[in-house]
Amino acid sequence: MLRIKIIVSLICQVLFVFTTTVEISAIELIGVHIRASEGRSGSVISKPVTLTRAATIVRIDGPKEGFCITGTATICSSSEIIGMTLEPGTYTVFPNVPPGKDREKVVIYLRY
């Protein structure tokens, strides 16, 4: 009987670790926008992310001034798009730079 309890306990622990790992994994869509200034051109840096199937926006870390996601569709918004689904395709993102700042970053977390 003790042997069965130990085996059941180990199986539960393995399942817990597996489900925790699956929950943590997310796709990150990252963009940085550097404002142009005298003697320096501005730039937008965003490595394209290709979604092989539809993915849901689960979290956003970025400025309250918003951002634009470009790809299969163009979406300009702020955090109210959490829960929205992006269709398969290749996407980039860039944040709006607030007044008084020269640089801003946004991270969009997606989950299949």
C-alpha positions in Angstrom: 0.0 0.0 0.0 2.8 2.4 0.8 4.4 1.6 -2.5 1.2 2.7 -4.4 1.0 5.9 -2.4 4.6 6.8 -3.3 4.0 6.0 -7.0 0.8 8.1 -7.0 2.7 11.0 -5.2 5.5 10.9 -7.8 3.1 10.9 -10.7 1.2 13.9 -9.2 4.5 15.8 -8.8 5.6 15.1 -12.3 2.2 16.3 -13.7 2.4 19.4 -11.5 5.9 20.2 -12.9 4.8 19.6 -16.5 1.7 21.8 -16.2 3.6 24.6 -14.5 6.2 24.5 -17.3 3.5 24.6 -20.0 1.8 27.5 -18.3 5.1 29.5 -18.1 6.1 29.1 -21.7 4.9 32.1 -23.8 5.8 33.6 -27.1 7.3 37.1 -26.8 6.8 39.8 -29.4 9.3 42.6 -28.5 9.7 46.0 -29.9 11.9 49.0 -29.2 11.4 52.5 -30.6 14.2 55.1 -30.4 13.1 58.6 -31.2 15.1 60.6 -33.7 17.0 63.6 -32.4 19.4 66.2 -33.9 22.2 64.4 -35.6 20.7 61.0 -35.1 18.0 59.1 -37.0 15.4 57.2 -35.1 14.9 53.5 -35.3 12.4 50.8 -34.6 13.8 47.4 -33.7 11.5 44.4 -33.6 12.5 40.8 -34.5 9.7 39.3 -36.5 7.8 36.5 -34.8 6.0 33.9 -37.0 3.0 32.2 -35.5 2.3 28.8 -36.9 -1.2 28.8 -35.5 -3.5 31.3 -33.8 -2.2 32.7 -30.5 -3.8 34.7 -27.7 -2.4 37.9 -26.2 -2.1 37.1 -22.5 0.0 40.0 -21.1 1.5 43.3 -22.2 4.5 45.1 -20.7 4.8 48.6 -22.2 3.9 52.2 -22.2 0.4 53.5 -21.5 0.8 55.5 -24.8 0.3 52.2 -26.6 1.9 50.4 -29.5 1.2 49.0 -33.0 1.4 45.3 -34.0 2.0 44.9 -37.7 1.7 41.7 -39.7 -1.3 39.8 -41.1 -3.3 42.7 -39.5 -2.3 46.0 -38.1 -3.5 46.7 -34.6 -2.7 50.0 -32.8 -3.8 50.0 -29.2 -2.8 49.6 -25.5 -3.5 47.0 -22.9 -7.2 46.6 -23.8 -6.3 43.9 -26.4 -5.4 41.3 -23.8 -7.4 38.2 -24.7 -7.4 39.0 -28.5 -6.3 36.3 -30.8 -3.7 36.9 -33.6 -4.1 34.6 -36.6 -1.1 32.7 -38.0 1.4 34.9 -39.7 4.5 37.0 -39.1 4.3 40.0 -36.7 6.4 42.8 -35.4 5.6 45.4 -32.7 6.7 49.0 -31.9 5.7 51.2 -29.0 4.7 54.8 -29.1 7.4 56.9 -27.4 5.8 59.2 -24.8 6.7 62.9 -24.7 9.9 63.6 -22.8 11.4 60.2 -23.5 13.8 59.2 -26.3 13.3 55.4 -26.1 10.5 53.0 -25.2 10.1 49.2 -25.2 7.0 46.9 -25.4 6.7 43.2 -24.8 3.6 41.3 -25.9 3.2 37.8 -24.5 1.3 35.3 -26.6 0.2 31.8 -25.9 -0.9 29.1 -28.3 
